[in-house]
């Protein structure tokens, strides 16, 4: 994911939109599974179609990376309710 650092500096009222191609994020998938919490990992494993499970895991990992950058927190520390 090649996003310039200034992208993550949002002035009040600003909105940034990110579009990521999951098909090109294999490295994120491989390194991102350890970022997922146990319920996310269980969901990845529950998909009958392994590709769909991998896409879910990759999208959650990428979401954690992006939110972590905006929030200045470790991606694994983000908790979803």
ABEGO torsion letter per residue (X at the ends): XBBBAAAABBBBGBBBBBBBBAAAAAAAAAAAAAABBAAAAAAAAABABAAAAAAAAAAAAAAAAAAAAAAGBBAAABBBX
